[in-house]
Amino acid sequence: MMEVRDSTSTVGPMPALAALPPGRGRVSAVLRVSSFALLALLALFAGGFGWFANTVSHLTTPANPARADAIIVLTGGQSRLDAAMELLASGKGARLLISGVHPSASRRQLQAATGGDIRLFSCCVDIDRAALDTIGNAEESAKWVESHAYGTVILVTNNYHMPRSLLEMGRLLHKAKLEPYPVVNSNLDNGGWLTKPRALRVLFTEYNKYLLALARGIVPVKPTPDGIALAEIAAGS
């Protein structure tokens, strides 16, 4: 008699799917989270740059700024010095500090470069040669403002440099009020900075410096015998 076998009895268990090696699942999850975090940071960085460039591009030079106690100009371009001297000559401040002058530049050379009135320059202009960067500008300016007990100060610098300058000085000038006077060398509003490679490069560089200045916000401020200084300063302009 022929033996009939049940076909189902000869079929073994289905082969199991190969399991992932131990730890690979966790590595994949970490990589996914890291990629998402990196994309989020890049989006935040790009969005911040767009905000920064748009803010700077809409800064305008005040036509008739209110009178202040004094004026501070940060060196970095002839147009800044010219604007500061015009403010001083028009009585917008009683005294002017030119911060960040090269040590080799004499007072007479500086006066000739600005083209200002010799008598006005002699009586009402102070020169700071110690500052080497924006942080130094803020430190030396704070000492100058406190020594004269000024309450309001007009700050003159280029439009792209204004946000960082206000940030650095605002940390040290707790009693004085800063009135920004941005100098605009080229029209960048309505997205004009997107079509000008040089302007785009300057804005991008300044944006990165601005972010570093924000990061330095955790550094405490301490008094010194000469005025005010940062407790710890990372080098950089």
FENJOWO-V637047 format. One record per backbone hydrogen bond with DSSP energy under -0.5 kcal/mol. NH is the residue of the N-H (numbers start at 1). CO is the residue of the C=O. E is the energy in kcal/mol with one decimal. If there is no record, write none. Layout:
nh->NH co->CO e->E
nh->NH co->CO e->E
This chain:
nh->4 co->2 e->-0.5
nh->5 co->3 e->-0.6
nh->7 co->5 e->-0.5
nh->9 co->6 e->-1.3
nh->10 co->6 e->-0.5
nh->10 co->7 e->-0.8
nh->11 co->8 e->-0.7
nh->12 co->10 e->-0.7
nh->24 co->21 e->-1.9
nh->25 co->21 e->-0.5
nh->27 co->23 e->-2.1
nh->28 co->24 e->-2.4
nh->29 co->25 e->-2.0
nh->30 co->26 e->-2.4
nh->31 co->27 e->-2.5
nh->32 co->28 e->-2.2
nh->33 co->29 e->-2.4
nh->34 co->30 e->-2.8
nh->35 co->31 e->-2.5
nh->36 co->32 e->-2.2
nh->37 co->33 e->-2.6
nh->38 co->34 e->-2.5
nh->39 co->35 e->-2.5
nh->40 co->36 e->-2.3
nh->41 co->37 e->-2.4
nh->42 co->38 e->-2.5
nh->43 co->39 e->-2.4
nh->44 co->40 e->-2.4
nh->45 co->41 e->-2.7
nh->46 co->42 e->-2.7
nh->47 co->43 e->-2.6
nh->48 co->44 e->-2.5
nh->49 co->45 e->-2.2
nh->50 co->46 e->-2.2
nh->51 co->47 e->-2.2
nh->52 co->48 e->-2.7
nh->53 co->49 e->-3.0
nh->54 co->50 e->-2.2
nh->55 co->51 e->-2.5
nh->56 co->52 e->-2.6
nh->57 co->53 e->-2.4
nh->58 co->54 e->-0.9
nh->58 co->55 e->-0.6
nh->59 co->56 e->-1.6
nh->68 co->92 e->-3.2
nh->69 co->152 e->-1.2
nh->70 co->152 e->-1.4
nh->71 co->95 e->-2.5
nh->72 co->154 e->-3.0
nh->73 co->97 e->-2.7
nh->74 co->156 e->-2.1
nh->75 co->73 e->-0.5
nh->75 co->99 e->-2.5
nh->80 co->77 e->-0.6
nh->81 co->77 e->-1.3
nh->82 co->78 e->-2.6
nh->83 co->79 e->-2.1
nh->84 co->80 e->-2.3
nh->85 co->81 e->-2.6
nh->86 co->82 e->-2.0
nh->87 co->83 e->-2.0
nh->88 co->84 e->-2.2
nh->89 co->85 e->-2.7
nh->90 co->86 e->-1.8
nh->91 co->88 e->-1.4
nh->92 co->87 e->-2.6
nh->94 co->69 e->-1.7
nh->96 co->124 e->-2.8
nh->97 co->71 e->-2.5
nh->98 co->96 e->-0.5
nh->98 co->126 e->-2.7
nh->99 co->73 e->-2.6
nh->99 co->97 e->-0.8
nh->100 co->128 e->-1.2
nh->101 co->128 e->-2.5
nh->105 co->102 e->-1.9
nh->106 co->104 e->-0.5
nh->110 co->106 e->-2.1
nh->111 co->107 e->-2.3
nh->112 co->108 e->-2.4
nh->113 co->109 e->-2.1
nh->114 co->110 e->-2.0
nh->115 co->111 e->-1.7
nh->116 co->111 e->-0.8
nh->121 co->117 e->-2.7
nh->122 co->118 e->-2.4
nh->123 co->119 e->-2.0
nh->124 co->120 e->-2.2
nh->125 co->121 e->-1.0
nh->126 co->96 e->-3.3
nh->128 co->98 e->-2.9
nh->129 co->127 e->-0.6
nh->137 co->133 e->-2.5
nh->138 co->134 e->-2.1
nh->139 co->135 e->-2.2
nh->140 co->136 e->-2.8
nh->141 co->137 e->-2.4
nh->142 co->138 e->-2.2
nh->143 co->139 e->-1.9
nh->144 co->140 e->-2.0
nh->145 co->141 e->-2.8
nh->146 co->142 e->-2.4
nh->147 co->143 e->-2.2
nh->148 co->144 e->-1.2
nh->149 co->145 e->-0.8
nh->150 co->145 e->-1.9
nh->153 co->177 e->-2.9
nh->154 co->70 e->-2.4
nh->155 co->153 e->-0.5
nh->155 co->179 e->-2.4
nh->156 co->72 e->-3.2
nh->156 co->154 e->-0.6
nh->157 co->155 e->-0.5
nh->157 co->181 e->-1.0
nh->159 co->183 e->-2.0
nh->161 co->158 e->-0.6
nh->162 co->158 e->-1.0
nh->162 co->159 e->-0.7
nh->163 co->159 e->-0.6
nh->165 co->161 e->-2.0
nh->166 co->162 e->-2.8
nh->167 co->163 e->-1.9
nh->168 co->164 e->-2.7
nh->169 co->165 e->-2.5
nh->170 co->166 e->-2.4
nh->171 co->167 e->-0.9
nh->172 co->169 e->-1.1
nh->173 co->169 e->-2.9
nh->174 co->172 e->-1.4
nh->177 co->151 e->-3.2
nh->179 co->153 e->-3.2
nh->180 co->178 e->-0.6
nh->181 co->155 e->-2.7
nh->183 co->157 e->-2.5
nh->184 co->182 e->-0.6
nh->185 co->183 e->-0.6
nh->188 co->186 e->-0.6
nh->192 co->188 e->-0.5
nh->192 co->189 e->-1.1
nh->193 co->188 e->-1.1
nh->194 co->191 e->-1.7
nh->195 co->192 e->-1.1
nh->196 co->193 e->-0.8
nh->197 co->195 e->-0.6
nh->200 co->196 e->-2.7
nh->201 co->197 e->-2.4
nh->202 co->198 e->-2.4
nh->203 co->199 e->-2.6
nh->204 co->200 e->-2.4
nh->205 co->201 e->-2.4
nh->206 co->202 e->-2.5
nh->207 co->203 e->-2.3
nh->208 co->204 e->-1.8
nh->209 co->205 e->-1.8
nh->210 co->206 e->-2.2
nh->211 co->207 e->-2.1
nh->212 co->208 e->-1.9
nh->213 co->209 e->-2.1
nh->214 co->210 e->-2.1
nh->215 co->211 e->-2.2
nh->216 co->212 e->-1.6
nh->217 co->214 e->-1.6
nh->218 co->215 e->-1.0
nh->219 co->216 e->-2.1
nh->222 co->229 e->-2.4
nh->224 co->227 e->-2.8
nh->227 co->224 e->-1.5
nh->229 co->222 e->-2.1
nh->231 co->220 e->-2.5
